[in-house]
Amino acid sequence: MWLHSKARPLSFTLCFGLCLRASADAAGGGGVTTPVQTRRVVVQGKPPLIIDAASLSEMPHREVKAGAHHEPESIWRAVRSEDVLQHAGVALEQPLHGKELASFVRVSAADQYQVVFGLSDLDPTLGAAEVLLVDQRDGKPLAADGPFRLLVPGDKRPARWVRNVTAIEVVDGRTPAQP
């Protein structure tokens, strides 16, 4: 189920922030936190969206067979990035135009690794790049690479296959007007 909260939205930013929940031990003052497998999706002017494995499983999935680096090919189960962005409030049902064409999507990992895509590259009427948010590999939830991983099956090498996705941001890339 998609859950919406009333937290203050960020400026035109979509963010999968790593949510931490105090463990039962922390309730007793131990100060220990354990990661919760949820991500917060925030878009300016929209209520934040909480996404977890259960809510992602409700979205349409597809399977692709692909291999990364020297690993054997696997069957990856994933959701299209444009579907995730649309659920978060990014309008991709109409072709992008104007200032939206200067926007880009930055994906960050737990180890600070980052990759960038033009928002127009993800627009089905323009670039139509296949960028997938993976939640399963060979029929099992992701272990060390998860809970979510980015997969770009059309890339010649998997440099943009981001493991342990922690943030996806839609950034306004326009520069200030020149005099």
N, C-alpha and C positions, 0 to 999 in steps of 0.2 A: 504494500500500500504506500502511496506517495504521501508524505506528511509535510505539511506546511507549518512554519513557525512565524512569529511576528517579529523576529529580530530585524534590526536595521540593515537594509541592503547596501552593498558596496556600489561604487560608481561603475556602471556598465562592466561589471566583472562577474564572471562565472567562476566559482571557487569550490573545489572539492577539498575542504579543509579536513585534516585528520582530527576526528573527534575523539576525545579521551573521556573515559568514565572512571570514576573512582571505584576501585574494587571493594569487595566486602571488607577487606582488611583496612582500606583507607577510611572507611566510615568510622572505624575505631581510632582514627588519628594517626595511622601508620604512614600516610602520605604517599602510598603506592598507587600508581594508576596503571590501568591496563587498556590497550587499544580496543576500541569498538570498531567493528567493520562497517562503519557508515561514513558517508561523505556529505557535506553540506554544499548545495548548489545555490549560488546567489547571482541574481541579475538585477540591475538597477530598475526600480519601480515594480518589482515582483516580490512576493513573499519568498523567503528562502525555502528551498526544497531539500529534504533529507533523503538521501539515496543510500540504500544498503543492498545486500545480495538479494533479499526477497523482492524489493521494489524493482531492481534491475531485471530480475527474472520475469516480471510481468510485461516487460517490453518485448517487442518482436526481436528474435535472435536469428542469426544465421551462423552457419558453420563454414569454416575455410580450412583447407589443408595447406600448411606452410611450415617451413623450417627456419630457424634462426641460427646464424653463425654456423657452428659445426655440429649442431644438434640434429637429430633425425626429424623428419616432418612429423607434425602433430595435427590433431583435429582441434581447432580453436572454436569455442562457442562465444559469440560476441553480439553486442548491440552497436548499430551504426552511430557514429559520433553526432551526426545531425539529428538523430532521434533524441539523444540525451540533451543536446542543446535546445531543441524545441520544447522538451518537457520543462526545461529551466526557464523558458520564456524568450529565447532568441528566435526571432521571426524568420524562419527559412522556408515557409510555405509559399512565399512570393519571392521572385528573383531579387537579389540584393541590388542596391543602386546607391548613388550619392556617397555620403560619408561612410556608409557601411562597407564600401569597397576598400577603405583604408584600415579596416579592423583586422586584427590577427588573433589567433588562438595560440596561447602558450601553455604547454603541458609540462608540469614539473613532477619530479620523482622524489622519493624519500632521501636519496643520496645527492640531491640538488641538481641532478641531470635535467636539462630542459631542451625542448624542441618547439618549433614554431610552425604554424600553418596559416596562410592567409584565410580569413573567413570565407572569402570568395572561392577558395579551393575546395571548401566543403559544401558550397552551394550546389545543389543538384542541377541547376540550370547553367552553371559556369564550369568550374573545375571538376566537380563531381568526384573528387578523390575519395577512395574508400579508406576511411580511417575508423577503426573499430575499437570499442572498449570491451576487452575480454574479461569474462568472469570464470571460464572453465577451459581446461586443457585436457584433452583425451578423456572427457566425461567426468572430470574431477575439478572441484574448486581449486583455484590457484593456491599454491603453498608459498614458497619463498618469493614469488614474483607478484603477489597479490596484496589485497583482495582483487584489485583491478589492474589490468595491464593494457597498454595501447599497442595495437597491431596495425601495420600499414602494408597489406599484402602486395601492393603494386610496386613497392620500393625495390630497387635492385639489390640493396643490402639493408639489413634491419637496424640501421642507425637510429631510426625514429620509433623503434619498438620500446616504449618506455615501460620499465618495470616499476611496480609499487607506486602507481600514480597517486599523488597527493594533492595536486591542484590542476585545474583547467580554467584558464582565465581568458575571457574575450576582452581584448584591449583595443581602445580607440587609438590607432596609429597615426592619426593626422598630426601634422606639424602646424604651429601657429601661422596664421596668414602673414605673408611678407608685405612690408609697406611698399 
